[in-house]
Amino acid sequence: MASHDFTLTRAQSRRVDELAVDEFKMPSLVLMENAGRNAADCIERRYGSTVESQPRSVKIFCGAGNNGGDGFVIARHLCNAGFDVRLWLVGDRSRITHDAGVNLAIVSAMQLPVEDVVEGHDVGRIFDGFTQGDIIVDAMLGTGFSGNVRSPMASVISGINALQGCRVVSIDVPSGLDCDTGQHGNACVRADLTVTFVAAKSGFASSEAQSNLGEVVVADIGAPTSLIKRVLMERAGDS
């Protein structure tokens, strides 16, 4: 179930995942796979895998959390669809979540290039080879984020926003955006397209969020419809 008819808060998004795992026995890896696969399909439909008969270039920036795990799934499926894929892991590899780590291991076994971006990294060098027409996938920070973005991710976000002629796709939320308030602090990705999961997030309606979201597309993660309705009923019962 995916819809534009309702919105979810940070807590509700987390609740959907928790119920899917705990009560419906859906492995969290399956939820991540569904999310990443549907996001990859959206990117392929929107932009195509080739430009003038050459493989289309996709640059994917992943964080160490589950949003980054979605990015690794996206990388695998876009590579299989014929895109030229490169990845950057922005953050401490030792802090990667289990599910993201599983999918990082898969793309590494596929020999897709993954470059670590850590404190002190020359971030500007990353963007030297980018060209107009590249697709940039932002899978760094998800719905759990609030506050200010730390270095070096803040510098990566600035580099993405400075690109000319590239298409920027954010996964679930633009990195740096608070999904509940729609506000951001010191850095936030300006996306052309945001592929969000299950439903738009509550903060997307704010005027501040509009310039960062771009077009919003809602994608499914395979969670049962009854589960999502239950989470929405819980909210109604609290109001």
VEXDREN-2710 file (C-alpha; in Angstrom, 1 decimal):
% VEXDREN-2710
k/r/px/py/pz
1/MET/0.0/0.0/0.0
2/ALA/1.4/3.4/-1.0
3/SER/-0.7/6.5/-1.1
4/HIS/-0.9/10.3/-1.5
5/ASP/-4.1/10.2/0.5
6/PHE/-2.5/10.3/3.9
7/THR/0.8/11.3/5.5
8/LEU/3.1/9.6/8.1
9/THR/5.2/11.1/10.9
10/ARG/8.6/9.9/11.8
11/ALA/7.2/7.8/14.6
12/GLN/4.5/6.3/12.4
13/SER/7.0/5.4/9.7
14/ARG/9.0/3.6/12.3
15/ARG/5.9/1.9/13.6
16/VAL/5.0/0.5/10.2
17/ASP/8.4/-1.1/9.9
18/GLU/8.3/-2.5/13.5
19/LEU/4.8/-4.1/13.0
20/ALA/5.8/-5.5/9.6
21/VAL/8.8/-7.2/11.3
22/ASP/7.3/-8.2/14.7
23/GLU/3.8/-9.2/13.9
24/PHE/3.8/-10.0/10.1
25/LYS/7.2/-11.7/10.3
26/MET/8.5/-9.8/7.3
27/PRO/12.3/-9.7/7.5
28/SER/13.6/-6.2/7.6
29/LEU/15.9/-7.1/4.6
30/VAL/12.7/-7.9/2.6
31/LEU/11.4/-4.4/3.4
32/MET/14.7/-2.8/2.4
33/GLU/14.7/-4.9/-0.8
34/ASN/11.2/-3.9/-1.7
35/ALA/11.9/-0.2/-1.1
36/GLY/15.1/-0.2/-3.1
37/ARG/13.8/-2.2/-5.9
38/ASN/10.7/0.0/-6.3
39/ALA/12.9/3.2/-6.1
40/ALA/15.2/1.8/-8.8
41/ASP/12.2/1.0/-11.0
42/CYS/11.0/4.5/-10.6
43/ILE/14.4/5.9/-11.6
44/GLU/14.7/3.6/-14.6
45/ARG/11.2/4.6/-15.8
46/ARG/11.8/8.2/-15.3
47/TYR/15.3/8.6/-16.8
48/GLY/16.1/5.4/-18.8
49/SER/19.2/3.3/-18.7
50/THR/21.0/4.8/-21.8
51/VAL/21.7/8.2/-23.3
52/GLU/22.6/8.2/-27.0
53/SER/23.2/4.5/-26.8
54/GLN/25.7/4.9/-23.9
55/PRO/24.9/3.5/-20.4
56/ARG/23.5/6.3/-18.2
57/SER/25.8/7.3/-15.3
58/VAL/24.4/7.0/-11.8
59/LYS/26.3/8.3/-8.8
60/ILE/24.9/7.1/-5.5
61/PHE/25.7/8.6/-2.1
62/CYS/24.8/6.3/0.8
63/GLY/24.9/6.8/4.6
64/ALA/25.6/4.1/7.1
65/GLY/22.0/3.7/8.1
66/ASN/19.1/2.0/6.5
67/ASN/18.6/4.8/4.0
68/GLY/22.1/3.9/2.8
69/GLY/21.0/0.3/2.6
70/ASP/18.2/1.3/0.3
71/GLY/20.9/3.0/-1.8
72/PHE/22.9/-0.2/-2.1
73/VAL/19.8/-2.1/-3.2
74/ILE/19.1/0.6/-5.8
75/ALA/22.7/0.3/-7.1
76/ARG/22.4/-3.4/-7.6
77/HIS/19.1/-3.1/-9.6
78/LEU/20.2/-0.1/-11.7
79/CYS/23.5/-2.0/-12.5
80/ASN/21.4/-5.0/-13.6
81/ALA/19.3/-2.7/-15.7
82/GLY/22.3/-1.4/-17.6
83/PHE/23.3/1.8/-15.8
84/ASP/26.9/2.7/-15.1
85/VAL/26.9/2.8/-11.3
86/ARG/29.4/4.3/-8.8
87/LEU/28.9/4.6/-5.0
88/TRP/30.2/6.6/-2.1
89/LEU/29.7/5.6/1.5
90/VAL/29.5/8.8/3.5
91/GLY/30.4/8.1/7.1
92/ASP/32.0/5.5/9.3
93/ARG/31.9/2.0/7.7
94/SER/32.2/0.5/11.2
95/ARG/28.8/2.0/12.2
96/ILE/26.8/0.6/9.3
97/THR/23.6/-1.1/10.2
98/HIS/23.2/-4.8/9.7
99/ASP/20.8/-4.7/6.7
100/ALA/22.8/-2.0/5.0
101/GLY/25.9/-4.0/5.6
102/VAL/24.4/-7.0/3.9
103/ASN/23.6/-5.0/0.8
104/LEU/27.0/-3.3/0.8
105/ALA/28.6/-6.8/0.8
106/ILE/26.4/-7.7/-2.2
107/VAL/27.4/-4.6/-4.3
108/SER/31.0/-5.1/-3.3
109/ALA/30.9/-8.7/-4.5
110/MET/29.5/-7.3/-7.8
111/GLN/32.7/-5.2/-7.9
112/LEU/30.8/-2.0/-8.1
113/PRO/33.1/0.8/-7.0
114/VAL/32.4/2.0/-3.4
115/GLU/34.5/4.9/-2.1
116/ASP/34.5/5.8/1.6
117/VAL/34.0/9.5/2.5
118/VAL/35.2/10.1/6.0
119/GLU/36.3/13.1/8.1
120/GLY/39.1/15.0/6.4
121/HIS/38.2/13.6/3.0
122/ASP/38.8/15.9/0.0
123/VAL/35.1/16.1/-0.8
124/GLY/35.6/18.5/-3.7
125/ARG/37.6/15.9/-5.6
126/ILE/34.5/13.6/-5.7
127/PHE/32.7/15.8/-8.1
128/ASP/35.5/16.4/-10.6
129/GLY/34.4/13.7/-13.0
130/PHE/30.6/14.5/-12.9
131/THR/29.0/15.6/-16.1
132/GLN/25.7/17.0/-17.2
133/GLY/23.1/14.3/-17.5
134/ASP/24.4/12.3/-14.5
135/ILE/21.8/10.9/-12.1
136/ILE/22.6/11.6/-8.5
137/VAL/21.0/9.4/-5.9
138/ASP/20.9/10.8/-2.4
139/ALA/20.5/7.9/0.1
140/MET/22.4/9.4/3.0
141/LEU/19.9/10.4/5.7
142/GLY/16.3/9.2/6.2
143/THR/13.3/9.8/8.3
144/GLY/15.2/9.4/11.6
145/PHE/17.2/12.6/11.0
146/SER/16.7/15.9/12.7
147/GLY/19.0/18.8/13.6
148/ASN/22.2/19.8/11.8
149/VAL/24.1/17.6/9.3
150/ARG/27.6/16.6/10.4
151/SER/30.8/16.8/8.4
152/PRO/31.7/15.4/5.9
153/MET/28.1/14.8/4.9
154/ALA/27.3/18.5/5.0
155/SER/30.1/19.1/2.5
156/VAL/28.8/16.3/0.2
157/ILE/25.4/17.9/0.3
158/SER/26.9/21.3/-0.7
159/GLY/28.7/19.6/-3.6
160/ILE/25.5/17.9/-4.8
161/ASN/23.6/21.2/-4.7
162/ALA/26.3/22.9/-6.7
163/LEU/26.1/20.5/-9.6
164/GLN/24.7/21.8/-12.9
165/GLY/22.7/19.7/-15.4
166/CYS/22.4/16.6/-13.2
167/ARG/19.2/15.0/-12.0
168/VAL/19.1/14.6/-8.2
169/VAL/16.9/11.8/-6.7
170/SER/16.4/11.7/-2.9
171/ILE/15.4/8.4/-1.3
172/ASP/12.5/8.7/1.3
173/VAL/13.5/12.3/2.2
174/PRO/16.1/14.7/1.0
175/SER/19.1/14.4/3.3
176/GLY/19.0/17.1/5.9
177/LEU/15.3/17.5/5.9
178/ASP/13.3/16.9/9.1
179/CYS/10.4/14.7/7.9
180/ASP/8.1/15.9/10.7
181/THR/8.6/19.7/10.4
182/GLY/9.8/20.1/6.8
183/GLN/12.6/22.3/8.1
184/HIS/16.3/21.8/7.8
185/GLY/19.4/23.2/9.5
186/ASN/22.8/23.8/8.0
187/ALA/22.5/21.6/4.9
188/CYS/19.8/19.9/2.9
189/VAL/19.8/18.3/-0.6
190/ARG/17.8/20.0/-3.2
191/ALA/16.2/17.2/-5.1
192/ASP/14.5/17.1/-8.5
193/LEU/12.6/14.0/-7.4
194/THR/11.9/12.4/-4.0
195/VAL/10.9/8.8/-4.0
196/THR/9.3/8.3/-0.6
197/PHE/8.0/5.1/0.9
198/VAL/4.4/4.1/1.9
199/ALA/3.2/7.7/2.0
200/ALA/4.4/11.3/2.0
201/LYS/5.8/12.5/5.3
202/SER/4.0/15.1/7.4
203/GLY/6.6/17.8/6.9
204/PHE/6.4/17.6/3.1
205/ALA/3.5/20.1/3.2
206/SER/5.6/22.9/4.7
207/SER/6.6/25.7/2.5
208/GLU/10.2/25.3/3.5
209/ALA/10.3/21.7/2.3
210/GLN/8.9/22.5/-1.2
211/SER/12.2/23.8/-2.6
212/ASN/14.1/20.7/-1.5
213/LEU/11.6/17.9/-2.4
214/GLY/11.0/18.5/-6.1
215/GLU/8.4/16.1/-7.4
216/VAL/7.3/13.5/-4.9
217/VAL/6.6/9.9/-5.9
218/VAL/5.3/7.4/-3.3
219/ALA/6.6/3.8/-3.6
220/ASP/5.6/0.6/-1.8
221/ILE/7.6/-1.5/0.6
222/GLY/5.2/-4.5/0.7
223/ALA/3.8/-3.8/4.1
224/PRO/0.2/-5.2/4.4
225/THR/-2.6/-2.6/4.0
226/SER/-4.2/-3.6/7.3
227/LEU/-1.0/-2.8/9.1
228/ILE/-0.8/0.7/7.7
229/LYS/-4.5/1.3/8.4
230/ARG/-3.9/0.2/12.0
231/VAL/-1.0/2.8/12.4
232/LEU/-3.3/5.5/11.0
233/MET/-6.1/4.5/13.4
234/GLU/-3.6/4.7/16.3
235/ARG/-2.9/8.3/15.4
236/ALA/-6.6/9.0/15.1
237/GLY/-7.2/7.5/18.6
238/ASP/-4.5/9.7/20.1
239/SER/-6.0/12.9/18.7
END
